[in-house]
Amino acid sequence: MRIYTSSALGLALGLTLALSGCNPAMQAYKKGVRHFDAGEYNLALPQFEKAAKGSIDAARLNYYTAESYRLSNRFGEAAPFYQKALEANTTEPETRFNYAYALKSQGNYTAALEQLQQFVANAPKTTAKPVVDKAKREIETLKAINAIAANKLEITLRNMSNLNSPNSEFAPVIRGDELIFTASRKETQYKNNGQPMLGLYKTKLNARPDETGTTAAPEPFSTNVFQGDVNEGTPAFSKDGKAIVFARGNNGKRKGGLDVDLYISRLGEGGWSQPQRLPISDSLAWDGSPAFSGDGRTLYFASNRAGGAGGIDLYRTSIDASGRFSRPVNMGRDINTPGDEMFPYVGPNAKLYFASDGHPGLGKLDVFVATRSQGVTRVENMGQPINSPADDFGLIYVKPTEGYLASNRPGGKGDDDIYFFQEGTGTSTDTTTIAQNPPGSTGTNAPKVVRYFLAGTVSVNDSPVLPLDSAKVRVIDDATGQPIAEIVTDQTGSFGKYPLQEGKDYTILAERKGFLTRREQFTMQGKSIPQVFLTKAQTDTTFYVPLLLDKSVLNKTFVLENIYYDLDKYNIRADAAPELDKIVVILKDNPTLKLELSSHTDVRAPDAYNMKLSQNRAKSAVDYIVSQGISADRLVAKGYGETRLVVKNAKTEEEHQRNRRTEIKILEL
């Protein structure tokens, strides 16, 4: 059990009941579904078990059962039910995706690879791109699993048996002579998985924690930092030890993990203060697993807030002399993947350690270490026995060669356990093994080199799409602002290929007479190929970028995507600003262009009111663009009210919103 586990982090099922009858199996099934929808997976499971004794649709019943195990972080137990759901021809599109990860958690890499390959080959077009990207990356990981498993370190692992329990213990940190950790020991039960809710606990350490562990029974960390009806965990202490940041929330209500935020408590004469929610928390997201840098000036944390790489990402925020936190910054695509990254920790060597299921690893979560040199970030798997097919996470060092981590691998007291590790002491006492014949092999461990290149095409943005010759293309290094290449496209509209450097950002600029100049951003962040995927001493890889140029024709109209307004409002919403920024770029790249911005409303108001509202909306869009440095005489604001509806006879809110749009029209070239 971990504080990030919740119904809110699961994928929406969208299942509907079209069943009838009053027999016991049907009643149990419906009751199980109600618990499931409420995120009460541990209460749903016995109901599904009762329902299995009747003639309930096998595909749905087994899928619900598998998802209940997965969403309460019991992947291994989910596997046979995913298999049964597939055998019953379930139509849920991500069944194979989740089944693959359940198999991987059991060390069954060959079967996991087969399931992911089938998933990618048959994924519907509506499947979320981060899910497909994660599956493709995981396929490469499973093909190279031999090379990952070959990374073995001389480390002894010892279960902190007098600290751990059949429930969950994880996220250990040291403060003075005390070990502070997260454990499920509260009186209130968490209906997600049936365990007690999480809280913060402390215990005194022996001089040699690897021998007998702790000296006293754990007790609550602080009565002030304790709320019985929510989950609390993943503590981080400031450099002076007088401030603690931790995660709190997820009381089991329907919204699940969306109410998990970061809190801070400070140590005073009367003890620890009542926790206060940190303003860097996102009320619409899960925020957790904080960690301070060595100097205490940076706070790292994990979040699934909007704008990330796909799942849970790592973020950082700076802390000034007054204790104020800056706006959080995403750690970038070299660290974050379409999967989950969490449990950051900055070691005494200034290296960043974290857990991930998106980087190449042996299990669901593996521990990785990131280093940065000359602008390039390298992420390496910590190898065995730190990592296993199970979840391994929350690593910290207390000495250069000693530390703690958490794992739910077989052989522990139960669920997540805390382990002590010591480097350079011979064979590990951990019993975890790797699959006998995992697929794939990368052969030699010699250093390998990758050369990266950029190429692409320029075409007319029309139907049909035709290649465009004689277009001038420049590739610009964003760091210096200087072009690294200039070329004119050939008869096929092609250009390239140009060498790229890892970690750098580029801009591709394409222009041709009679067309609007097009600017495309390209980053090498997150595009480096991990060493375990390489099979040759030198590998060349080329990224292809297609550019579509719009004809510059008088009175041509373009519909702007995602420029919407709330009902009866004309202010620029946050989701509209990025789209208007693209217009700013077009106007800067095409200095003789003059545009009309037209705004439109829905029909839910009188005509005169809508005309005035649309004029205000168009003016707001123009004012925003002018605020970005564009001359006002190049823009005309025009409101059309409800005279040009996209969806006539609109009924749903989504249809009405499509009518509340903004368009641009070329007035002068």
C-alpha positions in Angstrom: 0.0 0.0 0.0 1.3 3.4 -0.9 -0.2 6.9 -0.7 -0.2 7.2 -4.5 -2.4 4.2 -4.9 -6.0 5.3 -5.5 -8.9 5.0 -7.9 -8.0 8.4 -9.3 -4.8 7.1 -10.8 -6.6 4.2 -12.5 -7.9 4.6 -16.0 -11.6 5.4 -16.4 -13.5 2.2 -17.3 -16.7 3.7 -18.7 -18.5 0.4 -18.1 -22.3 0.5 -18.0 -24.6 -2.1 -16.5 -27.2 -3.6 -18.8 -28.1 -6.5 -16.6 -31.2 -7.4 -14.7 -32.4 -10.0 -12.2 -32.5 -10.4 -8.5 -30.5 -13.6 -7.9 -27.7 -13.6 -5.3 -24.9 -13.6 -7.8 -26.4 -10.6 -9.6 -26.9 -8.7 -6.4 -23.3 -9.4 -5.3 -22.1 -8.3 -8.7 -24.0 -5.0 -8.6 -22.8 -4.4 -5.0 -19.2 -5.0 -6.1 -19.6 -2.5 -9.0 -20.8 0.1 -6.6 -17.8 -0.4 -4.3 -15.5 -0.4 -7.4 -16.9 2.9 -8.6 -16.4 4.4 -5.2 -12.7 3.2 -5.2 -13.4 0.7 -2.4 -11.6 -2.2 -4.2 -11.1 -4.3 -1.1 -14.8 -4.3 -0.5 -15.6 -5.0 -4.1 -13.4 -8.1 -4.3 -15.5 -10.4 -2.0 -18.6 -9.4 -3.9 -17.1 -10.3 -7.2 -16.0 -13.6 -5.7 -19.6 -14.3 -4.7 -20.8 -13.2 -8.2 -18.4 -15.7 -9.8 -20.6 -18.5 -8.4 -23.5 -17.4 -10.7 -23.8 -16.9 -14.4 -22.4 -13.3 -14.6 -20.8 -12.2 -17.8 -17.3 -13.6 -17.5 -15.5 -10.8 -19.4 -16.8 -8.0 -17.2 -16.6 -9.9 -14.0 -13.0 -10.9 -14.4 -12.0 -7.5 -15.7 -13.6 -5.8 -12.7 -11.8 -8.3 -10.4 -8.4 -7.8 -12.1 -8.8 -4.0 -12.0 -9.7 -4.1 -8.3 -6.4 -5.9 -7.6 -4.4 -3.6 -9.9 -5.8 -0.4 -8.5 -5.1 -1.5 -4.9 -1.5 -2.3 -6.0 -1.8 -6.1 -6.1 -0.5 -6.6 -9.6 0.5 -10.2 -9.3 -3.0 -11.3 -8.0 -4.6 -9.4 -11.0 -2.8 -11.5 -13.6 -5.1 -14.6 -13.7 -8.2 -12.5 -13.9 -6.9 -10.5 -16.8 -6.2 -13.7 -18.5 -9.8 -15.0 -17.9 -11.2 -11.6 -19.1 -9.2 -12.0 -22.4 -10.3 -15.6 -22.8 -13.9 -14.3 -22.4 -13.3 -11.8 -25.2 -13.4 -8.6 -23.1 -13.7 -5.4 -25.2 -11.8 -3.2 -22.7 -8.9 -1.9 -24.8 -6.2 -1.7 -22.2 -6.6 -5.2 -20.7 -3.5 -6.6 -22.4 -1.5 -3.5 -21.4 -2.3 -4.0 -17.7 -2.0 -7.8 -18.0 1.5 -7.3 -19.3 2.6 -5.3 -16.3 1.0 -7.9 -14.0 3.0 -10.6 -15.7 6.1 -8.5 -15.4 5.6 -8.1 -11.7 5.7 -12.0 -11.5 9.0 -12.1 -13.4 7.3 -13.6 -16.4 9.0 -11.4 -19.0 8.4 -13.5 -22.1 4.6 -13.6 -21.6 4.6 -9.8 -20.8 6.4 -9.1 -24.0 3.9 -11.1 -26.0 1.0 -9.3 -24.5 2.5 -5.8 -25.1 3.2 -6.6 -28.7 -0.4 -7.7 -29.3 -1.6 -4.5 -27.5 0.5 -2.2 -29.7 -0.5 -4.0 -32.8 -4.2 -3.8 -32.1 -4.6 -0.6 -30.0 -7.6 1.5 -31.2 -6.8 4.9 -32.6 -8.6 6.4 -29.5 -6.0 4.9 -27.1 -4.1 7.7 -25.3 -0.7 8.4 -26.8 1.2 8.2 -23.5 -0.2 4.7 -23.0 1.0 3.5 -26.4 4.4 5.3 -26.0 4.9 3.5 -22.6 4.0 0.2 -24.2 6.4 0.6 -27.0 9.2 1.6 -24.6 8.4 -1.4 -22.4 8.6 -3.7 -25.4 12.2 -2.6 -25.9 12.9 -3.0 -22.2 11.7 -6.6 -22.2 13.7 -7.4 -25.3 16.8 -6.2 -23.4 15.9 -7.7 -20.0 19.0 -9.9 -20.0 21.3 -6.9 -20.1 19.4 -5.2 -17.3 19.4 -8.4 -15.2 23.2 -8.7 -15.7 23.8 -5.5 -13.7 24.5 -7.1 -10.3 26.1 -5.3 -7.4 27.8 -6.6 -4.2 25.1 -5.5 -1.8 23.6 -7.2 1.3 19.9 -6.6 1.9 18.4 -7.2 5.3 14.7 -7.0 6.1 14.1 -4.7 9.1 12.0 -7.5 10.6 11.4 -6.0 14.0 10.1 -2.8 12.2 8.0 -4.3 9.5 4.6 -5.8 9.7 2.1 -7.7 7.5 0.9 -4.3 6.3 2.9 -1.6 4.6 6.1 0.2 5.7 8.0 2.5 3.3 9.6 5.9 2.7 12.3 5.8 5.4 14.2 9.0 6.3 16.7 9.7 9.1 16.5 12.6 11.5 19.2 12.5 14.1 19.1 9.1 15.8 15.6 8.4 14.7 14.1 6.6 11.7 11.0 8.3 10.4 8.8 6.2 8.1 5.4 5.7 6.6 3.2 2.8 7.8 -0.4 1.6 7.6 -1.1 1.4 11.3 -4.0 3.8 12.0 -7.3 2.6 13.4 -9.3 3.6 10.4 -9.3 1.1 7.5 -8.6 2.2 4.0 -11.3 0.7 1.8 -9.0 0.7 -1.2 -7.0 -2.3 -0.1 -8.4 -3.2 3.4 -5.3 -2.1 5.3 -5.1 0.6 8.0 -4.6 4.1 6.7 -1.1 5.5 6.4 0.6 7.6 9.0 4.0 8.9 10.0 5.9 6.9 12.7 9.3 7.1 14.4 11.7 4.8 16.2 15.2 5.0 17.7 18.0 3.4 15.7 20.7 1.1 17.0 24.3 2.0 16.3 24.4 -0.8 13.8 20.9 -0.9 12.1 22.0 -3.8 9.9 22.3 -6.1 12.9 19.2 -5.7 15.0 17.4 -2.8 13.4 15.6 -0.5 15.8 15.7 -0.4 19.7 12.1 0.6 20.4 8.6 -0.1 19.2 7.5 2.6 16.6 5.3 5.4 17.8 3.4 8.2 16.0 5.8 10.9 14.8 3.7 13.7 16.3 0.2 14.1 17.6 -0.1 17.3 15.7 1.0 15.7 12.4 -1.6 13.0 12.6 -5.1 12.9 11.1 -6.8 9.6 11.6 -9.2 9.6 8.6 -6.7 10.2 5.8 -3.5 8.8 4.5 -0.3 10.6 5.5 3.3 9.7 4.4 6.5 10.2 2.5 8.2 12.7 4.9 11.1 15.0 4.0 13.0 17.1 6.5 14.7 20.5 5.9 18.5 20.7 6.4 18.2 21.9 10.0 15.5 19.3 10.8 13.0 21.9 12.0 10.6 21.6 9.1 8.8 18.5 7.7 7.1 18.3 4.3 4.8 15.3 3.7 1.8 14.2 1.7 -1.7 14.1 3.1 -5.1 13.1 1.7 -6.9 10.3 -0.1 -9.5 9.5 2.5 -11.2 7.0 0.2 -13.8 9.2 -1.2 -14.7 8.9 -4.9 -12.3 11.5 -6.1 -9.5 9.4 -4.6 -5.9 10.7 -5.0 -6.9 14.0 -6.4 -7.1 15.3 -2.8 -3.5 14.4 -1.9 -1.5 17.5 -1.3 1.8 18.5 0.2 1.8 19.9 3.8 4.4 21.5 5.9 4.9 21.5 9.7 7.6 23.4 11.7 9.2 22.6 15.0 8.8 25.2 17.7 8.9 25.3 21.5 5.6 23.6 21.8 6.6 20.8 19.3 5.5 20.4 15.7 3.0 22.9 14.4 -0.4 22.1 12.8 0.4 21.2 9.2 -0.4 23.8 6.5 -1.1 23.0 2.9 1.8 24.2 0.6 0.6 26.5 -2.1 2.6 24.6 -4.7 0.1 21.8 -4.4 -2.4 21.3 -7.3 -5.9 20.9 -6.1 -6.7 18.9 -9.3 -3.8 16.5 -9.0 -2.0 14.0 -6.8 1.1 15.5 -5.2 3.5 13.4 -3.0 6.9 12.0 -2.1 8.8 15.2 -1.4 12.5 15.4 -0.9 14.9 18.3 -0.1 18.2 18.9 -1.9 21.4 18.7 0.3 21.5 22.5 0.7 17.8 22.7 1.5 17.1 25.2 -1.2 15.2 23.0 -3.6 12.2 20.7 -2.9 11.6 17.8 -5.3 8.3 16.1 -5.4 6.1 13.9 -7.7 2.8 14.9 -9.3 0.4 13.9 -12.0 -0.7 17.5 -12.7 -1.6 18.5 -16.2 1.3 19.2 -18.7 3.5 16.3 -17.7 5.1 13.5 -19.7 2.2 11.1 -19.2 1.8 9.6 -15.7 3.3 10.9 -12.4 6.3 13.2 -13.1 9.1 14.6 -10.9 9.0 18.4 -10.3 11.3 20.8 -8.5 10.7 24.1 -6.7 13.2 26.6 -5.3 12.9 28.0 -1.7 14.1 31.6 -1.1 15.5 33.1 2.1 12.0 33.9 3.4 10.8 30.3 2.9 8.7 31.0 -0.1 8.4 28.3 -2.8 8.8 29.2 -6.5 6.5 27.9 -9.3 7.2 24.2 -9.7 9.2 23.1 -12.8 8.9 19.8 -14.5 12.2 17.9 -14.4 12.1 17.2 -18.2 11.8 14.3 -20.5 15.2 12.9 -19.7 13.9 12.1 -16.2 10.2 11.8 -16.8 8.6 9.2 -19.1 5.1 8.3 -20.2 5.1 6.1 -17.1 5.4 7.0 -13.4 8.4 8.7 -11.7 8.3 9.2 -7.9 10.1 8.9 -4.6 13.0 11.3 -5.5 16.0 11.5 -3.2 19.2 13.6 -3.5 22.2 11.7 -2.2 25.3 13.1 -0.5 27.0 12.8 -3.9 24.4 15.2 -5.3 23.0 12.5 -7.6 19.2 12.2 -8.0 17.8 8.8 -7.1 14.1 8.0 -7.9 11.7 5.2 -8.7 10.2 4.6 -12.1 8.2 2.1 -14.1 8.9 4.0 -17.4 12.7 3.6 -17.6 14.1 0.2 -18.5 13.7 -1.9 -15.3 13.1 -5.4 -13.9 9.8 -4.8 -12.2 6.9 -2.4 -11.8 9.0 0.2 -10.0 12.8 0.1 -10.1 15.3 2.5 -8.5 17.3 4.6 -10.8 20.1 7.2 -10.4 20.4 10.3 -12.6 23.6 12.3 -13.3 24.1 15.4 -15.4 27.3 16.3 -17.2 27.8 18.9 -20.0 24.1 19.4 -20.3 23.3 15.7 -20.8 21.3 13.7 -18.2 22.1 10.0 -17.9 19.6 7.7 -16.1 20.9 4.3 -14.9 19.2 1.3 -13.3 20.6 0.5 -9.9 20.7 -3.2 -10.8 20.2 -6.2 -8.6 19.7 -6.8 -5.7 18.4 -3.2 -5.2 15.8 -4.0 -8.0 13.7 -7.0 -8.5 10.5 -8.0 -10.5 8.5 -6.4 -7.6 8.2 -2.8 -6.6 11.5 -1.3 -5.3 11.5 2.4 -4.3 12.2 5.0 -1.7 16.0 4.5 -1.5 18.1 6.7 0.8 21.8 6.7 1.9 22.8 7.2 5.6 26.5 6.5 4.9 28.5 6.3 1.6 27.9 2.6 1.4 24.8 2.1 3.6 21.1 3.0 3.4 17.5 1.9 3.3 14.9 1.2 0.6 11.4 -0.2 0.4 10.2 -3.2 -1.5 7.2 -5.6 -1.7 9.4 -8.5 -3.0 8.7 -12.0 -1.8 10.2 -13.0 1.5 9.3 -10.0 3.5 6.9 -9.5 6.4 4.1 -8.5 4.0 3.2 -5.8 1.4 5.9 -3.1 1.4 8.8 -3.6 3.8 11.8 -1.5 4.7 15.2 -3.0 4.0 18.7 -2.0 5.1 21.4 -2.4 2.5 25.2 -2.3 2.6 27.5 -2.2 -0.4 30.6 -4.3 -0.9 29.8 -7.1 1.6 29.3 -10.0 -0.7 26.2 -12.0 -1.6 22.8 -10.5 -0.9 20.5 -12.3 1.5 17.6 -11.4 -0.7 15.9 -14.4 -2.4 14.5 -12.6 -5.5 15.4 -14.4 -8.7 15.2 -13.3 -12.4 13.3 -15.4 -15.0 15.3 -18.3 -16.4 15.0 -17.4 -20.0 14.1 -13.7 -20.5 13.7 -12.6 -24.1 16.5 -10.8 -25.9 20.1 -10.1 -25.2 22.4 -7.2 -25.9 25.6 -9.2 -25.8 28.7 -7.2 -24.9 28.9 -4.6 -22.1 31.4 -2.5 -24.0 30.6 1.3 -24.2 28.4 2.0 -27.2 28.0 5.3 -29.2 24.8 6.7 -30.7 24.8 9.4 -33.4 21.6 11.4 -33.7 20.4 13.1 -36.9 17.4 15.3 -38.0 15.7 15.0 -41.3 12.2 15.9 -42.6 9.9 17.0 -45.3 8.0 20.2 -46.3 4.5 19.8 -47.8 1.5 21.9 -48.7 -1.2 21.8 -45.9 -4.0 21.0 -48.3 -5.9 18.0 -49.6 -4.2 16.1 -51.0 -0.9 16.8 -49.1 1.8 17.5 -51.8 5.5 17.8 -51.3 6.9 21.3 -51.6 10.2 21.9 -53.3 12.4 25.0 -53.1 11.4 25.7 -49.5 14.2 27.2 -47.3 14.7 25.2 -44.1 16.8 26.4 -41.2 17.7 24.3 -38.1 18.5 26.7 -35.2 20.2 25.8 -31.9 18.0 27.4 -29.3 20.8 27.8 -26.8 22.8 30.1 -29.2 20.1 31.3 -31.6 22.4 30.3 -34.4 21.5 28.0 -37.4 23.3 24.7 -37.5 22.0 24.0 -41.0 20.4 25.8 -44.0 19.1 24.0 -47.0 16.5 24.1 -49.8 14.1 21.2 -50.2 14.4 19.0 -53.3 11.6 17.8 -55.6 10.3 15.4 -53.0 10.1 18.1 -50.4 12.9 16.5 -48.3 15.6 18.0 -46.2 18.4 16.6 -43.9 20.1 15.0 -42.3 21.8 17.1 -39.7 23.7 16.0 -36.6 22.0 16.7 -33.2 23.4 16.8 -29.7 21.8 15.1 -26.7 19.9 17.3 -24.3 19.6 20.3 -26.7 16.6 22.1 -28.0 16.1 23.2 -31.6 13.8 25.2 -33.8 13.1 24.2 -37.4 12.0 27.2 -39.6 10.5 26.6 -43.1 9.6 29.4 -45.5 8.7 29.7 -49.2 7.1 32.5 -51.2 3.4 32.3 -51.3 3.2 30.4 -48.0 3.1 31.3 -44.4 6.4 30.7 -42.6 6.2 27.7 -40.3 8.2 27.2 -37.0 8.4 23.9 -35.3 10.1 23.2 -31.9 12.2 20.0 -31.6 13.9 18.8 -28.4 16.4 16.0 -27.7 15.2 15.8 -24.1 14.0 12.3 -23.5 15.1 11.0 -26.9 18.4 9.5 -25.9 18.5 5.7 -26.4 19.4 3.9 -23.1 22.5 1.8 -23.3 20.7 -1.4 -22.6 18.8 -1.1 -25.9 22.0 -0.9 -28.0 23.4 -3.9 -29.7 26.2 -2.4 -31.9 29.3 -0.4 -31.1 27.9 2.5 -33.1 24.2 3.2 -33.8 22.9 5.9 -36.1 19.3 7.1 -35.5 17.4 9.8 -37.4 14.4 11.7 -36.3 12.0 12.8 -39.1 9.9 15.9 -38.8 7.1 16.7 -41.3 6.3 20.4 -41.8 3.1 21.6 -43.4 2.9 25.1 -44.9 -0.3 27.0 -45.3 -0.9 28.9 -48.5 -1.0 32.7 -47.9 -4.3 33.5 -49.7 -6.4 36.6 -49.0 -9.6 35.9 -47.0 -8.5 32.4 -46.1 -10.0 31.4 -42.8 -8.3 29.1 -40.2 -10.2 27.6 -37.2 -8.2 27.9 -34.1 -8.3 24.8 -31.9 -8.9 25.1 -28.2 -9.8 28.8 -28.2 -12.9 28.5 -26.1 -14.8 30.7 -23.6 -16.8 29.9 -20.6 -20.6 30.7 -20.7 -21.2 34.4 -20.7 -17.5 35.1 -20.3 -15.0 36.8 -22.6 -11.7 36.5 -20.7 -8.9 34.4 -22.2 -8.8 31.0 -20.4 -5.5 29.3 -19.5 -6.0 26.6 -22.1 -6.4 29.2 -24.8 -3.2 31.2 -24.2 -0.9 28.6 -25.8 -2.9 28.6 -29.0 -2.9 32.4 -29.2 0.9 32.2 -28.6 1.1 30.2 -31.9 -0.6 33.2 -33.7 2.0 35.5 -32.1 4.8 33.3 -33.6 3.1 33.3 -37.1 2.8 37.1 -37.0 6.4 37.5 -36.0 7.6 35.1 -38.7 5.4 36.8 -41.3 5.9 40.5 -40.7 3.6 41.7 -43.5 0.6 39.7 -42.5 -2.6 41.3 -41.2 -5.3 39.1 -39.6 -8.9 39.3 -38.5 -9.7 37.5 -35.3 -13.4 36.6 -35.3 -15.3 35.3 -32.3 -18.5 33.3 -32.2 -21.1 32.5 -29.5 -23.7 29.8 -28.9 -27.4 30.6 -29.1 -28.3 30.6 -25.4 -28.9 34.4 -25.2 -30.6 37.2 -27.2 -29.0 38.1 -30.6 -27.9 41.6 -29.5 -26.3 40.2 -26.3 -24.4 37.5 -28.2 -23.1 40.1 -30.8 -21.7 42.3 -28.0 -20.3 39.2 -26.2 -18.6 37.9 -29.3 -17.1 41.4 -30.0 -15.6 41.4 -26.5 -14.2 37.9 -26.9 -12.5 38.9 -30.2 -11.1 42.0 -28.6 -9.8 40.0 -25.7 -7.9 37.7 -28.1 -6.5 40.7 -30.0 -5.5 42.4 -26.7 -3.7 39.3 -25.6 -1.7 39.1 -28.9 -0.9 42.8 -28.7 0.4 42.3 -25.2 3.0 39.8 -26.6 4.6 42.5 -28.7 2.5 42.5 -31.9 1.4 45.9 -33.4 -2.3 46.5 -33.0 -2.7 47.8 -36.6 -2.0 44.3 -37.8 -5.1 42.9 -36.1 -8.8 43.4 -36.4 -11.3 42.1 -33.9 -14.7 41.1 -35.2 -17.6 39.5 -33.4 -20.2 37.5 -35.3 -22.4 36.5 -32.4 -24.5 33.4 -33.3 -24.7 34.1 -37.0 -22.1 31.4 -38.0 -22.8 28.3 -35.9 -20.6 25.3 -36.3 -23.1 23.0 -34.7 -26.7 24.0 -35.4 -29.3 22.8 -32.9 -26.6 22.2 -30.4 -27.9 20.2 -27.3 -24.9 19.2 -25.2 -22.5 21.5 -23.4 -19.6 20.2 -25.6 -21.6 21.2 -28.7 -22.3 24.7 -27.4 -18.7 25.1 -26.5 -17.7 24.3 -30.1 -19.8 27.2 -31.2 -18.0 29.5 -28.7 -14.8 29.6 -30.8 -12.3 32.0 -32.4 -11.1 32.0 -36.0 -8.5 33.9 -38.0 -8.7 35.2 -41.5 -5.9 36.7 -43.7 -6.7 40.3 -44.6 -3.4 41.4 -46.0 -0.3 39.6 -47.1 
